[in-house]
């Protein structure tokens, strides 16, 4: 089946990350990075302007998986690791012949030097990196040159100096070539440089702070000022190594569940480097949460003997049997294996990256043409329709004890949600908390226009509610002479759990319950949940706006200047509301007539 790029791109995130393209046999074709995944992947499916190589790649694509990263630098490093590990055929001809750069610190010299290094690590010394680009290395070397003053000149230049060079004169080298620094002081500079390059910035800054205080106590103020300046410069520095900053072999697993489907995203991290990721879609029932999915997935994944067991497994939801699983994996691996959920720092960033990737991939999976086609066909059979529905709408109501009532209308077609067609309705003029009246008003405002030809009628109208709301919907459609729309209510079952919803036929009033693993129910749930989310978002925005609005706004004859005078005189809007007419008259610019108007307005609002 041909890859449906339109459906996939409609749900793709705009965050930075890495994308992996696969053929029909599941073989990896190409790995790429992007600052904006949606824009980059979309460029492969343009109608024109593609090279012959790119067109050949696109014609073979059967699936695309993405890994969302925190920054573009993280995406670049991950892309590098994936290409080295898998050697995809469409990456080989595009691969840069230059390797990723490192910072090299020589160890054989009396006066070690720092420099940029590419290629095999044959020389003795320490290597720090990899860095994403030569520019990142040069930026780091430039900072170290200013702060810690370890030499960076070539050995041939260093050995032939008879007087200090320009770098020493402008304060960017300690001048070891001509004996301007002792062996002990230079070794200390090198030691501090190593601390910085290993990511131990806090330890380095604590050391500099102690030296600053010691120098100040001994009245060595120039040395104290130098340490102060070093501290200030280091505090402005941010790490350039992105997601590579912690040692350890571990796997990160994030599970998400939505719309009756589950996705487990696995990041494989070895020696603090993300070597790759895999996406799995294990079958699941609707009443399972992420922890239950992981509880079933982890033993199958690690105890089959096909997967290397790391020292640490980090999950976004700790499964109920995590302790037993840890013991089983420890026995199988012959070493201690931990299963954890609460992590911070680099591990926390990796876990967040896996969670975001799982959410992105699950949305794409749910909206994929093949998945949607199967669900629509199942819905056609359950409702005994001649053809799968081409357009569906769902309404929901949201309010807080009757305050700021908002109705939502979401629209789906055979590719998934059509967000451009979503609508929100601010409900006015009804009794607080009357959901029937709110539903009636929203439906009238929507279908009055559709009946007049201002839009496209749906094939199915879902109503989030029971028989009362369904009856309101049927009455509104009858009022406007609309007979082609099938009305279906989605009511929570007695357990009020996902997977046990009751469906109410708008024509016959008959109730039915679909099995929890029925694809038609999965689709209905996805549409209902989206309507619920959209209604809550609109309600919260409206409620927040109302609570930011002063009760003094809207009083006839009272503009911004008079409101300011009232607030200055009484101290608050509550003080104005509690004032008598005689007291209101004392405010500058408030006449007797206006005072009575203000009093009447505020007390009519209170009533």
C-alpha positions in Angstrom: 0.0 0.0 0.0 1.4 3.4 -1.0 2.5 5.7 1.8 -0.1 8.4 2.5 2.0 11.4 3.0 -0.9 13.9 3.3 -2.4 12.1 6.3 1.0 11.6 8.0 2.2 15.2 7.5 -1.1 16.6 8.9 -0.1 15.3 12.4 3.7 15.8 12.3 5.2 18.0 14.9 7.2 21.2 14.2 9.8 20.4 16.9 13.4 19.5 16.1 14.3 15.9 15.7 15.4 13.0 13.5 13.3 11.1 10.9 13.9 7.6 9.7 12.4 6.4 6.4 11.6 2.7 5.9 10.6 0.6 2.8 7.9 -2.0 2.6 10.2 -4.7 4.1 11.0 -2.6 7.1 14.5 -1.8 6.0 15.9 1.6 6.9 16.4 3.7 3.8 17.4 7.1 5.1 18.1 9.0 8.4 17.9 12.8 8.4 17.8 15.6 11.0 15.6 18.7 11.0 15.2 21.9 13.0 11.5 21.7 12.1 10.4 18.1 11.4 7.1 19.1 9.7 8.8 21.5 7.2 11.7 19.2 6.4 9.7 16.0 5.8 7.1 17.9 3.8 9.8 19.0 1.4 10.2 15.4 0.3 6.7 15.3 -1.0 6.6 18.5 -3.2 5.0 18.3 -6.6 8.2 19.5 -8.3 11.8 20.4 -7.7 13.0 17.0 -6.4 16.2 15.4 -7.6 16.2 12.0 -9.3 17.8 10.5 -6.1 15.2 12.0 -3.8 12.4 10.9 -6.1 13.8 7.3 -6.0 13.9 7.5 -2.2 10.3 8.8 -1.9 8.9 6.1 -4.2 10.3 3.4 -1.9 9.0 5.0 1.4 6.4 2.8 3.2 6.8 4.2 6.7 8.4 7.2 8.5 9.3 7.3 12.2 10.6 10.3 14.0 12.5 11.0 17.3 11.8 14.4 18.8 14.8 16.1 20.4 15.2 19.1 22.6 17.4 21.1 20.2 18.8 20.9 16.7 22.2 20.0 18.1 20.7 17.0 19.8 19.2 16.0 16.5 22.5 16.3 14.7 24.3 14.1 17.2 21.6 11.5 17.1 21.6 11.5 13.3 25.3 10.9 13.4 25.0 7.9 15.7 22.1 6.3 13.7 24.0 6.7 10.4 27.2 5.1 11.8 25.1 2.2 13.4 22.8 1.4 10.4 24.6 2.7 7.2 21.3 3.4 5.4 21.7 3.2 1.6 20.5 6.7 0.9 22.8 8.3 3.5 26.1 6.8 2.2 26.5 9.0 -0.9 25.6 12.1 1.1 27.8 11.3 4.1 30.4 13.9 4.9 34.0 12.5 4.7 34.9 14.5 7.8 34.2 13.0 11.2 32.8 14.9 14.1 35.4 17.1 15.9 36.8 16.7 19.3 38.9 18.8 21.7 42.3 17.2 22.2 44.6 17.8 25.2 48.1 16.4 24.7 49.7 14.4 27.6 53.3 13.8 26.4 54.4 17.5 26.7 55.7 19.3 29.7 53.3 22.0 28.7 50.1 20.3 27.4 48.2 22.1 24.6 44.6 22.2 23.6 43.4 21.9 20.0 40.7 20.8 17.6 41.0 17.1 16.4 39.3 15.1 13.7 39.8 11.6 12.6 41.3 8.5 14.4 42.5 9.0 18.0 46.0 7.8 17.6 47.9 10.4 19.7 48.2 10.0 23.4 46.1 12.4 25.4 42.5 13.1 26.3 39.7 13.6 23.8 36.6 15.6 24.7 33.4 15.4 22.6 32.2 14.8 20.0 31.1 18.3 19.3 28.4 19.0 16.6 30.6 21.2 14.5 34.0 22.8 14.3 32.4 26.1 15.2 31.3 24.7 18.5 34.9 23.5 19.2 36.3 26.8 18.3 33.8 28.7 20.5 34.8 26.5 23.4 38.5 26.9 22.8 38.0 30.6 22.6 36.3 30.7 26.0 39.0 28.5 27.6 41.7 30.7 26.1 40.2 33.7 27.8 39.4 32.1 31.1 42.1 29.4 31.8 44.9 30.4 29.4 46.2 26.9 28.5 48.3 27.2 25.3 46.7 26.4 21.9 49.6 27.1 19.6 51.3 24.4 17.4 54.3 22.6 18.9 56.6 23.9 16.1 55.6 27.5 16.9 55.9 26.9 20.7 59.4 25.4 20.6 60.9 28.4 18.6 59.6 31.3 20.8 62.2 33.5 22.4 59.8 36.2 23.7 56.0 36.2 24.6 53.6 36.2 21.6 50.6 38.4 21.1 48.3 36.0 22.9 50.2 36.4 26.1 50.2 40.2 25.7 46.4 40.4 25.4 45.9 38.0 28.4 44.9 34.8 26.5 47.9 32.7 27.3 50.0 32.3 30.4 53.3 32.2 28.4 54.8 28.8 29.2 57.0 29.0 26.1 59.3 31.6 27.7 58.8 30.6 31.4 56.2 33.2 32.3 54.3 30.6 34.4 55.6 27.9 36.8 55.0 24.2 36.2 52.7 24.0 39.2 50.5 26.9 38.2 50.3 25.6 34.6 49.4 22.1 35.8 46.6 23.7 37.9 45.3 25.5 34.8 45.3 22.2 32.9 43.5 20.5 35.7 40.7 23.2 35.7 40.4 22.9 31.9 39.8 19.2 32.3 37.1 19.8 34.9 35.3 22.2 32.5 35.6 19.9 29.5 34.2 16.9 31.5 31.1 18.9 32.4 32.1 19.5 36.0 31.4 23.2 35.9 29.9 23.4 39.4 33.0 21.7 40.9 35.2 24.1 38.9 33.2 27.2 40.0 33.3 26.1 43.6 37.0 25.8 43.4 37.4 29.2 41.8 35.1 30.7 44.5 37.3 29.2 47.3 40.4 30.6 45.7 38.8 34.0 45.3 37.9 34.2 49.0 41.3 32.9 50.0 43.1 35.5 47.9 40.9 38.3 49.2 41.6 37.3 52.8 45.3 37.4 52.1 45.0 40.8 50.5 45.9 39.5 47.1 43.3 41.5 45.4 44.5 41.3 41.8 44.4 37.4 42.0 40.9 37.6 43.7 39.7 39.9 40.9 41.0 37.5 38.3 39.1 34.6 39.9 36.0 36.7 40.0 36.2 37.4 36.3 36.7 33.7 35.6 33.6 32.9 37.6 31.5 35.5 35.8 32.5 34.2 32.4 31.9 30.5 33.3 28.4 31.3 34.7 27.4 32.6 31.2 28.5 29.4 29.5 26.0 26.8 28.5 27.0 23.2 27.6 27.4 22.6 23.8 27.3 18.8 24.1 23.5 18.7 24.3 22.1 15.3 25.3 25.6 13.7 25.8 26.6 14.4 29.3 26.1 11.4 31.6 27.9 8.1 31.7 26.0 4.8 31.7 24.2 2.1 29.6 20.5 2.5 29.8 17.2 2.2 27.9 14.5 4.9 28.1 10.9 3.7 27.5 7.9 6.0 27.3 4.4 4.6 26.7 1.4 6.6 25.8 -2.2 5.5 25.3 -4.9 7.4 23.3 -7.8 6.6 21.0 -7.7 2.9 21.8 -4.1 2.4 20.7 -0.8 2.4 22.5 2.8 3.4 21.5 6.0 2.5 23.3 9.1 4.6 22.3 12.5 3.1 23.2 15.7 5.1 23.3 18.9 3.0 23.4 21.7 4.9 25.3 25.2 3.5 25.5 28.1 5.3 27.2 25.9 8.4 27.4 25.2 8.4 23.7 21.8 7.9 22.1 22.6 5.2 19.6 19.1 4.8 18.2 15.3 4.5 18.9 12.5 2.2 18.0 8.7 2.6 18.0 6.3 -0.2 18.9 2.5 -0.3 18.8 1.5 -3.2 21.1 -2.2 -4.2 20.9 -4.1 -2.9 23.9 -7.6 -2.7 25.3 -9.2 0.7 25.9 -9.1 0.5 29.7 -5.3 0.1 29.9 -3.1 3.0 30.9 0.6 3.5 30.2 1.7 1.7 33.3 -0.3 -1.4 32.3 1.0 -1.3 28.8 4.6 -1.2 30.1 3.9 -4.0 32.6 3.0 -6.3 29.7 5.6 -5.0 27.2 8.8 -5.0 29.4 9.0 -8.8 30.0 8.3 -9.6 26.4 10.9 -7.1 25.3 13.8 -8.1 27.6 13.2 -11.7 28.5 12.9 -13.1 25.0 16.7 -13.2 24.7 16.8 -11.0 21.6 17.4 -7.7 23.4 20.5 -6.6 25.3 19.6 -5.9 29.0 21.1 -2.6 30.1 22.1 -1.6 33.6 19.2 0.8 34.0 15.7 0.9 32.5 13.9 4.2 32.8 10.1 4.4 32.2 7.6 7.3 32.2 5.1 5.2 34.3 6.3 2.7 36.8 4.5 -0.6 36.3 3.0 -2.4 39.2 5.4 -5.3 39.0 8.5 -3.2 38.7 10.3 -4.9 41.6 9.7 -8.4 40.4 10.8 -7.4 36.8 14.0 -5.9 38.2 14.8 -9.1 40.0 14.1 -11.2 36.9 16.3 -9.0 34.7 19.0 -9.0 37.3 19.0 -12.8 37.4 19.0 -13.0 33.6 21.8 -10.4 33.1 24.0 -11.6 36.0 24.3 -8.1 37.3 22.1 -5.5 39.0 19.4 -4.1 36.7 17.2 -1.2 38.0 13.8 -0.1 36.7 13.1 3.5 37.6 10.6 6.3 36.8 11.7 9.3 38.8 14.8 10.8 37.2 16.3 14.3 36.7 19.0 16.1 34.7 20.1 14.4 31.5 18.0 11.3 32.2 15.0 13.5 32.7 15.6 15.2 29.4 16.0 11.8 27.6 12.7 10.6 29.2 10.9 13.8 28.1 12.3 13.4 24.6 11.0 9.8 24.5 7.6 10.9 25.8 7.3 13.6 23.1 8.3 11.2 20.4 5.8 8.6 21.5 3.0 11.1 21.5 4.0 12.3 18.0 4.3 8.8 16.6 1.0 7.7 18.1 -0.9 10.7 16.7 0.6 9.9 13.2 -0.4 6.2 13.7 -4.0 7.0 14.7 -4.4 9.3 11.8 -2.6 7.1 9.2 -4.8 6.3 6.2 -4.6 2.5 6.8 -5.6 2.9 10.4 -8.4 5.3 9.7 -9.7 3.2 6.8 -10.0 0.2 9.0 -11.8 2.1 11.7 -14.2 3.8 9.2 -15.0 0.4 7.7 -15.7 -1.0 11.1 -17.9 2.0 11.9 -19.8 1.5 8.6 -20.5 -2.2 9.5 -21.6 -1.3 13.0 -24.0 1.4 11.8 -25.1 -0.6 8.7 -24.1 2.2 6.3 -23.8 1.9 2.6 -20.4 3.6 2.5 -17.9 4.6 5.2 -18.6 8.1 6.5 -16.6 10.8 4.8 -17.2 13.6 7.3 -18.1 13.4 11.1 -18.8 16.1 13.7 -19.0 15.9 17.4 -20.4 18.4 20.0 -19.5 18.7 23.7 -20.3 21.3 26.4 -17.9 22.6 29.1 -18.5 24.9 32.1 -17.7 25.4 35.7 -20.9 25.3 37.7 -22.6 27.1 34.9 -19.9 29.8 34.5 -18.4 30.6 31.0 -20.2 27.9 29.2 -18.6 26.9 25.9 -19.7 24.3 23.3 -17.2 22.7 20.9 -17.6 21.2 17.5 -14.8 19.1 16.1 -14.7 17.7 12.5 -13.1 14.5 11.3 -12.8 13.1 7.7 -11.1 9.9 6.3 -7.6 11.3 7.2 -8.3 12.4 10.8 -9.1 15.7 12.4 -9.8 18.8 10.3 -8.8 21.4 12.7 -9.4 24.3 10.3 -13.2 23.3 10.5 -13.3 23.2 14.3 -15.7 25.7 15.9 -16.3 27.1 19.4 -19.6 28.6 20.6 -19.8 31.0 23.6 -23.2 30.1 25.1 -25.3 33.1 26.4 -28.8 33.7 27.7 -29.5 30.3 29.3 -29.9 29.2 32.9 -26.5 28.4 34.5 -25.8 24.7 34.2 -28.5 23.9 31.7 -26.6 21.5 29.3 -29.7 20.8 27.2 -30.2 24.5 26.4 -26.5 24.9 25.8 -26.5 22.0 23.3 -29.6 23.3 21.6 -28.1 26.8 21.1 -24.8 25.5 19.8 -26.5 23.1 17.3 -28.9 25.9 16.1 -26.1 28.3 15.4 -24.1 25.6 13.6 -26.8 23.9 11.5 -28.7 27.1 10.6 -25.7 28.0 8.5 -25.1 24.5 7.2 -28.8 24.3 6.1 -28.4 27.6 4.3 -25.5 26.1 2.3 -22.6 27.9 4.1 -20.8 24.7 4.7 -20.7 20.9 4.3 -23.1 18.7 6.2 -21.6 15.7 8.0 -22.6 12.1 7.5 -22.6 11.4 11.3 -23.2 13.8 14.2 -21.9 12.5 17.5 -23.3 14.0 20.7 -21.3 13.7 23.9 -24.2 13.0 26.2 -27.3 10.9 26.9 -30.8 10.7 25.5 -31.7 14.2 26.4 -28.9 15.8 24.4 -29.5 13.4 21.5 -33.2 14.4 21.5 -32.1 18.1 21.3 -29.9 17.4 18.4 -32.6 15.5 16.5 -35.1 18.3 17.1 -32.7 20.9 15.8 -32.0 18.9 12.6 -35.8 18.4 12.1 -36.4 22.1 12.5 -34.1 22.9 9.6 -35.3 20.0 7.5 -32.0 18.1 7.7 -32.6 14.4 7.2 -29.3 13.1 5.8 -27.3 13.4 9.0 -27.2 10.3 11.3 -27.3 11.3 15.0 -25.4 9.1 17.5 -25.1 9.8 21.2 -22.0 8.7 23.2 -22.9 8.3 26.9 -20.6 7.1 29.6 -21.4 3.6 30.9 -22.2 2.6 34.4 -18.6 2.2 35.3 -17.7 5.5 33.6 -14.5 3.9 32.3 -13.1 4.1 28.8 -14.3 1.1 26.7 -17.7 0.8 28.2 -19.5 3.7 26.5 -23.2 3.4 25.5 -24.1 4.4 22.0 -27.6 5.9 21.5 -29.2 5.9 18.0 -30.8 9.3 17.4 -33.6 7.9 15.2 -34.7 4.8 17.2 -33.4 5.6 20.6 -31.9 2.1 20.8 -28.8 1.7 23.0 -25.8 -0.5 22.2 -22.4 -1.3 23.7 -19.4 -2.1 21.4 -16.6 -4.4 22.5 -13.6 -2.6 24.0 -11.3 -3.8 21.2 -13.7 -2.8 18.4 -11.9 -0.3 16.0 -15.2 1.6 15.5 -15.3 2.3 19.2 -11.7 3.4 19.1 -12.6 6.0 16.4 -15.6 7.2 18.3 -13.6 7.6 21.4 -10.9 9.5 19.6 -13.5 12.0 18.2 -15.3 12.3 21.5 -12.0 12.9 23.4 -11.0 15.6 20.9 -14.3 17.4 21.3 -13.9 17.2 25.1 -10.4 18.6 24.9 -11.4 21.4 22.6 -14.4 22.4 24.8 -12.3 22.5 27.9 -9.7 24.6 26.2 -12.3 27.1 25.1 -14.0 27.2 28.5 -10.8 27.8 30.4 -9.8 30.7 28.0 -13.2 32.3 28.4 -13.3 31.8 32.2 -9.8 33.3 32.5 -10.8 36.3 30.4 -13.9 36.9 32.5 -11.9 36.8 35.7 -9.4 39.3 34.4 -12.3 41.7 33.6 -13.2 44.3 36.3 -16.9 44.4 37.5 -16.7 48.2 36.8 -16.4 47.6 33.0 -19.6 47.9 31.1 -21.2 50.6 33.4 -22.9 53.2 31.1 -21.1 56.5 31.3 -18.0 55.1 33.1 -14.9 55.0 31.0 -11.3 54.3 31.9 -10.7 57.7 33.6 -13.7 57.5 35.9 -13.0 53.8 36.7 -9.5 54.9 37.8 -11.0 57.7 40.0 -13.4 55.3 41.6 -10.7 52.8 42.3 -8.4 55.5 43.7 -11.2 56.7 46.0 -12.5 53.4 47.3 -9.4 51.2 46.9 -10.9 48.3 45.1 -13.9 47.2 42.9 -15.4 45.6 46.1 -15.2 49.0 47.8 -17.1 50.6 44.9 -19.7 47.9 45.0 -20.3 48.4 48.8 -20.6 52.2 48.5 -23.9 54.1 48.9 -25.1 56.6 46.3 -24.1 59.5 48.6 -20.5 58.2 48.8 -20.3 57.7 45.1 -21.2 61.3 44.5 -18.1 62.4 46.4 -15.8 61.0 43.7 -14.4 63.6 41.2 -16.3 63.5 37.9 -19.3 61.5 39.3 -22.6 63.4 39.2 -25.7 62.5 41.2 -27.4 60.9 38.1 -24.2 58.9 37.3 -23.8 57.8 40.9 -27.3 56.4 40.9 -26.6 54.6 37.5 -23.4 53.1 39.0 -25.3 51.9 42.1 -28.2 50.4 40.2 -25.8 48.6 37.7 -23.6 47.1 40.4 -26.5 45.9 42.5 -28.4 44.5 39.6 -25.3 42.4 38.8 -25.1 41.2 42.3 -28.7 40.2 42.3 
